[in-house]
Amino acid sequence: MVLVDNNAGKDGAEDGNLVDFRGNPVDKSRTGGWLAAGLILGTELSERVCVMGISMNLVTYLVGDLHLPSSKSANIVTNFMGTLNLLGLLGGFLADAKLGRYLTVAIFASIAAVGVTLLTLATSIPSMKPPECNPRKGGHCIEASGQQLALLYTALYILALGGGGIKSNVSGFGSDQFDSSDPKENKSMIYFFNRFYFCISLGSLFAVTVLVYLQDNVGRAWGYGISAGTMVLGVAVLIGGTTLYRFKKPQGSPLTIIWRVLLLAWRKRKLTYPSDPGFLNEYHNAIVPHTHMLRCLDKAAILDDSAAANEDSKSPWIVSTVTEVEEVKMVLKLIPIWSTCILFWTVYSQMNTFTIEQATFMNRKVGNFSVPAGSLSVFLFISILLFTSINERVTVRIARKITHNTQGITSLQRVGIGLLLSIVGMVASALVEKCRREHAIYLNFNISAFWLVPQFFIVGAGEAFAYVGQLEFFIREAPEGMKSMSTGLFLSTLSMGYFVSSLLVSLVQKATKGRWLKSNLNKGKLDLFYWLLAVLGVINFFIFIAFSMKHQYKVQKLSSIEDSAEELGKWKDLTLDNKEKKLEADEKVEA
């Protein structure tokens, strides 16, 4: 069975919008494929090494070296990660509107290299840190001042800008290397998203083991310096493969199209619908078939009498085309699912904030070696790698035999499994934290930090499903000219998840008057915060199920290549029939 897009062929190698580095139509034998996609992934691998090496261990630096409160430190980390993913929208906009994905990735990767270089300076200059002390031994600690934090914040948000531009375009640029109208390359594209995430999880694994160890035991400057070098290498690899890539020309700002359709639909809201949708502007030449969903937007494609009298009656600011209206409908159709994906990343953000802080209060000894708190997140990425491999080699293949569907598991089914696992992860987190605190208070005994492994493992398994599912959903369901923007929309779920985490921490601090979340976790009730997230997760899951049942996929699911060709033929016949109807209508008007 094959997945056939209504735009099949428009995004393929024959499309004049896909060119090689000289601007000529692509030669499929010399461009694209796994080699080109692999070089592109090298840049995302570098970005993941930098970002994960910083975010997974940043909270220990903020609390231990800069003496900031746990809640404030957690919010700094989540705000940094939230901003990074939110800026993915900016990167996607620039790629679709002006620069193209390749140039956008190259520019923003260079910006990220500058950011991590500044971070190296911020953590290595002695005057950027307050005097050393140990608050657990009763020492009086001075918090880092605003001036000492200034360079740190500057570095983090420059890195966030660069990382956002990379994230929103790498996966789309990688998928451009496969022709969706070619059954063989389309099958490779299905595997691409799993291998994409497997690859970047390897980078995360390196970051939380080697880099975190260097940061804690050799020096932050060494750990961040290696990250900077990795980012520079990633830029070099990307540029080195220029001749092998397939490039998609920018098609103009998708935000302009969205804004224009919404504005025209509002202006024409009092107009009556035509008796036949065939009278809508460019109905018979539409690339995307007309649908009855969100019918109110169809009014943007009505050419009313006053507009028809205008000399420039076909101006996009006078009347939209059916294609433009349907593309906006596609984007709006993603919003309900988008809203229910946010809470997963709120749960995930606890893995690099409070869970790491938990580890600092637990026994991390393995023989004579003390495991860095940030390195315990290695179990998160081992779980991600394990379940990503299982999904591709076992789960998908079994599901294909059962469902006779090329995808095996649909993107929304993956997301649903991820949401369920995030709930289980928070339950495990709450139980472990309660056990840890009771042993520390009543028995004066620090339990092993390896009790944190179940929550890392469960949430990591959830991410293996949720990340791949969300990424595939937003890229496949988006209009062809808005794929970078749709990737930015996906990244904004991560962004909002981190911001919601910051908001929840602030609200909980205010509502409980600081009793739940304290710098000394033994005096707080972090387990109740985890239970709160679990309850919110259950509510969110049922809302997700309701939205998923109503969602209609953009692609059509067919049982064989022959059926695919037959359906494509029907679409062509329908288009010819529509053109004939249009000619008949024109003749009637002339008569």
Secondary structure as UniProt FT lines:
FT   STRAND          3..4
FT   TURN            6..10
FT   TURN            13..14
FT   TURN            16..17
FT   STRAND          18..19
FT   TURN            21..22
FT   TURN            28..30
FT   HELIX           33..64
FT   HELIX           70..86
FT   HELIX           88..94
FT   HELIX           95..99
FT   HELIX           101..124
FT   HELIX           126..128
FT   HELIX           135..137
FT   HELIX           146..175
FT   TURN            176..177
FT   TURN            180..181
FT   HELIX           183..206
FT   HELIX           207..211
FT   HELIX           212..217
FT   HELIX           220..240
FT   HELIX           242..244
FT   STRAND          247..248
FT   HELIX           254..267
FT   TURN            268..270
FT   HELIX           277..279
FT   TURN            281..282
FT   TURN            284..285
FT   TURN            293..294
FT   HELIX           295..301
FT   HELIX           305..309
FT   TURN            311..314
FT   TURN            316..318
FT   HELIX           322..349
FT   HELIX           350..352
FT   HELIX           354..360
FT   STRAND          365..366
FT   TURN            367..368
FT   STRAND          369..370
FT   HELIX           373..377
FT   HELIX           378..390
FT   HELIX           391..395
FT   HELIX           396..403
FT   TURN            406..407
FT   HELIX           411..442
FT   HELIX           449..452
FT   HELIX           453..477
FT   HELIX           480..482
FT   HELIX           483..511
FT   TURN            512..514
FT   HELIX           521..523
FT   HELIX           526..550
FT   STRAND          556..557
FT   HELIX           561..590
//
